Amino acid sequence: MLRTLENLAVEKNIDTIELAVHLTNTNALSLYKKFGYAVRTYRMEKKLKPLSQNC
């Protein structure tokens, strides 16, 4: 299925496919790496408390 998506992208002159994968999803990471995908960036976040709870 992934190869089909890639082939369709090439037919439409799309030169890049981006994926969002959680770092804890090791099965998905392994699969995508086998298909030639590479980690390009890490996105970081921090949950903040509302101001009323910070006092």
ZADRENTI-948081 format. One record per atom (N, C-alpha, C, O): residue in three letters; x, y, z. Coordinates in steps of 0.1 Angstrom, whole numbers, padded with zeros to 4 digits, always signed. Layout:
! ZADRENTI-948081
alaXYZ
...
! end
This chain:
! ZADRENTI-948081
met+0008-0012+0000
met+0000+0000+0000
met+0009+0013+0000
met+0005+0022-0007
leu+0020+0013+0008
leu+0028+0024+0008
leu+0035+0027-0006
leu+0036+0038-0010
arg+0039+0016-0012
arg+0045+0017-0025
arg+0035+0023-0035
arg+0038+0031-0044
thr+0022+0019-0034
thr+0012+0024-0043
thr+0010+0039-0041
thr+0009+0047-0050
leu+0010+0044-0028
leu+0010+0058-0025
leu+0022+0065-0031
leu+0020+0076-0037
glu+0033+0060-0030
glu+0045+0066-0035
glu+0045+0067-0050
glu+0048+0077-0056
asn+0040+0057-0057
asn+0039+0057-0071
asn+0029+0067-0076
asn+0031+0074-0086
leu+0017+0069-0069
leu+0008+0079-0072
leu+0014+0093-0070
leu+0011+0102-0078
ala+0021+0095-0060
ala+0028+0108-0057
ala+0037+0111-0069
ala+0037+0123-0073
val+0045+0102-0073
val+0054+0104-0084
val+0046+0108-0097
val+0050+0117-0104
glu+0036+0101-0100
glu+0027+0104-0111
glu+0022+0118-0111
glu+0020+0124-0121
lys+0019+0123-0099
lys+0014+0137-0097
lys+0025+0147-0095
lys+0022+0158-0091
asn+0037+0143-0098
asn+0049+0152-0096
asn+0051+0157-0082
asn+0056+0168-0080
ile+0048+0149-0072
ile+0050+0152-0058
ile+0064+0145-0055
ile+0066+0133-0058
asp+0073+0153-0049
asp+0086+0148-0047
asp+0090+0145-0033
asp+0101+0140-0030
thr+0080+0147-0024
thr+0083+0144-0010
thr+0070+0139-0003
thr+0059+0145-0005
ile+0072+0129+0006
ile+0061+0125+0014
ile+0065+0127+0029
ile+0076+0122+0032
glu+0057+0133+0037
glu+0060+0134+0051
glu+0051+0126+0059
glu+0039+0124+0056
leu+0056+0120+0070
leu+0048+0112+0079
leu+0050+0117+0093
leu+0060+0122+0097
ala+0039+0115+0101
ala+0040+0118+0115
ala+0039+0105+0123
ala+0030+0098+0121
val+0050+0102+0131
val+0050+0090+0138
val+0055+0093+0152
val+0065+0100+0154
his+0048+0088+0162
his+0052+0089+0176
his+0065+0081+0178
his+0066+0070+0173
leu+0074+0087+0186
leu+0087+0080+0188
leu+0085+0067+0195
leu+0093+0058+0194
thr+0074+0065+0202
thr+0071+0052+0209
thr+0066+0041+0200
thr+0065+0030+0204
asn+0062+0045+0188
asn+0057+0035+0178
asn+0068+0029+0170
asn+0070+0032+0159
thr+0075+0021+0177
thr+0088+0015+0171
thr+0084+0006+0159
thr+0093+0005+0150
asn+0073-0001+0159
asn+0069-0009+0147
asn+0068+0000+0135
asn+0073-0004+0124
ala+0061+0011+0136
ala+0059+0020+0125
ala+0073+0026+0120
ala+0076+0027+0108
leu+0081+0030+0130
leu+0094+0036+0127
leu+0102+0026+0119
leu+0109+0029+0109
ser+0102+0013+0123
ser+0110+0003+0116
ser+0105+0001+0102
ser+0112+0000+0093
leu+0091+0000+0101
leu+0085-0002+0088
leu+0089+0009+0078
leu+0094+0007+0067
tyr+0088+0022+0082
tyr+0091+0033+0073
tyr+0105+0034+0070
tyr+0109+0037+0059
lys+0114+0030+0080
lys+0128+0030+0077
lys+0132+0020+0066
lys+0140+0022+0058
lys+0125+0008+0067
lys+0127-0002+0056
lys+0123+0003+0042
lys+0128-0002+0032
phe+0113+0012+0042
phe+0109+0018+0029
phe+0117+0030+0025
phe+0114+0036+0015
gly+0127+0033+0033
gly+0137+0043+0029
gly+0134+0057+0035
gly+0140+0067+0031
tyr+0124+0058+0044
tyr+0121+0070+0051
tyr+0131+0073+0062
tyr+0137+0063+0068
ala+0134+0086+0065
ala+0144+0089+0075
ala+0138+0100+0084
ala+0130+0108+0080
val+0143+0100+0096
val+0139+0110+0106
val+0145+0123+0101
val+0157+0124+0099
arg+0137+0134+0100
arg+0142+0147+0095
arg+0142+0157+0106
arg+0150+0166+0107
thr+0132+0156+0115
thr+0131+0165+0126
thr+0123+0159+0138
thr+0117+0149+0136
tyr+0125+0165+0149
tyr+0118+0161+0161
tyr+0109+0173+0165
tyr+0113+0185+0164
arg+0096+0171+0168
arg+0087+0181+0173
arg+0086+0179+0188
arg+0084+0168+0193
met+0087+0190+0195
met+0087+0189+0210
met+0075+0197+0215
met+0071+0207+0208
glu+0070+0193+0226
glu+0059+0201+0232
glu+0059+0200+0247
glu+0066+0191+0253
lys+0052+0209+0253
lys+0051+0209+0268
lys+0037+0213+0271
lys+0032+0224+0267
lys+0030+0205+0279
lys+0017+0209+0284
lys+0018+0219+0295
lys+0026+0217+0304
leu+0011+0230+0294
leu+0011+0240+0304
leu-0002+0240+0312
leu-0012+0237+0307
lys+0000+0244+0325
lys-0012+0246+0333
lys-0018+0260+0331
lys-0010+0269+0328
pro-0031+0261+0333
pro-0037+0275+0332
pro-0031+0283+0343
pro-0027+0278+0353
leu-0030+0297+0341
leu-0025+0306+0351
leu-0030+0304+0364
leu-0023+0306+0374
ser-0043+0302+0365
ser-0050+0301+0379
ser-0044+0289+0387
ser-0045+0289+0399
gln-0038+0279+0380
gln-0032+0268+0388
gln-0017+0270+0390
gln-0011+0262+0398
asn-0011+0280+0385
asn+0004+0282+0387
asn+0007+0289+0400
asn+0018+0290+0404
cys-0003+0295+0406
cys+0000+0304+0418
cys+0001+0295+0431
cys+0003+0300+0442
! end
